[in-house]
Each structure stands twice: as structure tokens, then as C-alpha cells.
Amino acid sequence: MSDGEATHRVDGDAHRVDLVWRDGREETVRARDDETVLEAAERADVGLPFGCRTGACGTCTGRLLAGDLDHARPPRALKERHRADGYVLLCVAEPHSSCRVEVGTAVHADLVDNPWK
């Protein structure tokens, strides 16, 4: 096992979470059953945007591309239509299977209308 693999390896009950940025960068972390995607990323030293850690601000917005996850508490920063389109809040999102999630500030920008564009 290389040093890079050791950083991301945890017990066998962890779910693989592939994090994908729009610039082509990808990282894989492993989330335990009781932790959020943001917590798993932090444990693996992978930086993701976040603000409140309670699902209220939306800074940590990602988009679920594959897999299954649930919000551990209400994702107040997301409108129902955003949730229906696969947007999730990584600070309160807990994986229940292996997942692929689009991440980064550009994902959050999808949800915010900018009148200056």
C-alpha cells in the first residue's frame, strides 16, 4: 500500500465517495456510516468549500451524480427543486452507498442567480 492509499483507507464499513471538480480533478475519500461527506473529506485532507456546517448557508453544495445519500438534518439552504435535481449539502449529507459527487464553488453558483452575468 502506498502512502497515498493509506490516507484514504479506513475500516471496511466505509463508503467510497468520489469527489469530482469541473476542472477535471478527482479525489476519493471513504465515509464512515456516521459521518458526512465533508467530515470524510476533512479527515482525508481534501479541501471542500463550507460555511455553517448545519445545512443553512449552502456554501458546501454538491451534486449527487451516482449513489445514495441522505441529509442527517434538514438541508435548509436547498429549495425542493434543487434537491429534485440532485443537489446536496455536503456538511449534512451522509452516504449510504458508494457515491460520485460533483463538488466545488461552481456547483453552488448553479443555484444562485447572478444579475450581473
C-alpha positions as CSV (number, residue, x, y, z in Angstrom):
1,M,0.0,0.0,0.0
2,S,1.4,3.4,-0.9
3,D,1.3,6.4,1.4
4,G,-1.5,8.0,-0.8
5,E,-3.6,4.9,-0.3
6,A,-3.1,4.9,3.5
7,T,-4.6,8.4,3.7
8,H,-7.9,7.3,2.3
9,R,-8.2,3.8,3.9
10,V,-10.5,3.3,6.9
11,D,-12.4,0.3,8.2
12,G,-14.4,-2.0,5.8
13,D,-17.7,-0.4,6.7
14,A,-16.8,2.9,5.0
15,H,-18.4,4.0,1.7
16,R,-16.3,5.2,-1.2
17,V,-17.1,8.8,-2.2
18,D,-15.6,10.0,-5.5
19,L,-15.4,13.8,-5.5
20,V,-15.3,15.4,-8.9
21,W,-14.5,19.0,-9.8
22,R,-15.5,20.6,-13.1
23,D,-11.8,21.3,-14.0
24,G,-11.3,17.5,-14.1
25,R,-9.7,17.0,-10.7
26,E,-10.9,13.9,-8.8
27,E,-10.3,12.7,-5.3
28,T,-11.6,9.6,-3.5
29,V,-12.4,9.5,0.2
30,R,-14.1,6.9,2.4
31,A,-17.0,8.0,4.6
32,R,-18.0,6.0,7.7
33,D,-21.7,5.4,8.3
34,D,-21.8,8.1,11.0
35,E,-20.0,10.9,9.1
36,T,-20.8,13.4,6.4
37,V,-19.1,13.8,3.1
38,L,-17.5,17.0,4.4
39,E,-16.2,15.2,7.5
40,A,-14.7,12.4,5.4
41,A,-13.0,14.9,3.1
42,E,-11.5,16.8,6.0
43,R,-10.2,13.5,7.6
44,A,-8.5,12.8,4.2
45,D,-7.1,16.3,3.9
46,V,-9.3,17.1,0.9
47,G,-10.4,20.7,0.9
48,L,-14.1,21.5,0.1
49,P,-15.9,24.8,0.5
50,F,-18.1,25.1,3.6
51,G,-19.5,27.7,5.9
52,C,-22.1,26.9,8.6
53,R,-21.8,23.0,9.0
54,T,-25.6,22.9,9.7
55,G,-27.2,22.9,6.2
56,A,-28.2,26.6,6.4
57,C,-25.8,28.5,4.2
58,G,-25.4,26.4,1.0
59,T,-21.7,27.0,0.6
60,C,-20.9,23.3,0.6
61,T,-23.4,22.4,-2.1
62,G,-22.6,19.4,-4.3
63,R,-24.5,17.5,-6.9
64,L,-25.0,13.7,-6.5
65,L,-24.1,12.0,-9.7
66,A,-24.4,8.4,-8.6
67,G,-25.1,6.5,-5.3
68,D,-27.3,7.0,-2.3
69,L,-27.0,9.6,0.5
70,D,-29.4,11.3,2.9
71,H,-29.2,14.5,4.8
72,A,-28.7,13.9,8.5
73,R,-30.6,17.1,9.2
74,P,-32.8,19.3,7.0
75,P,-30.9,20.9,4.2
76,R,-32.5,24.4,4.7
77,A,-30.3,26.1,2.1
78,L,-31.7,24.0,-0.7
79,K,-35.1,24.5,-2.4
80,E,-37.1,21.4,-3.2
81,R,-36.4,21.8,-6.9
82,H,-32.7,21.8,-6.2
83,R,-33.0,18.6,-4.2
84,A,-35.0,17.0,-7.0
85,D,-32.2,17.9,-9.4
86,G,-29.6,16.0,-7.2
87,Y,-28.1,18.9,-5.3
88,V,-27.0,18.0,-1.7
89,L,-25.3,19.8,1.2
90,L,-22.1,18.0,2.0
91,C,-21.9,19.3,5.5
92,V,-25.1,17.3,6.5
93,A,-25.0,14.6,3.7
94,E,-24.2,11.0,4.9
95,P,-23.6,8.4,2.2
96,H,-25.4,5.0,2.4
97,S,-23.5,3.5,-0.6
98,S,-20.6,4.3,-2.8
99,C,-21.2,7.7,-4.3
100,R,-19.9,10.1,-7.0
101,V,-20.4,13.8,-6.2
102,E,-19.7,16.9,-8.2
103,V,-18.1,19.5,-5.8
104,G,-16.5,22.9,-5.8
105,T,-17.7,26.5,-5.8
106,A,-19.1,26.3,-9.3
107,V,-21.7,23.8,-8.2
108,H,-23.0,26.3,-5.6
109,A,-23.0,29.0,-8.2
110,D,-25.5,26.9,-10.3
111,L,-28.1,27.7,-7.6
112,V,-27.6,31.4,-7.3
113,D,-28.9,33.8,-9.9
114,N,-26.3,36.5,-10.8
115,P,-27.9,39.6,-12.3
116,W,-24.5,40.8,-13.5
117,K,-23.9,37.9,-15.9
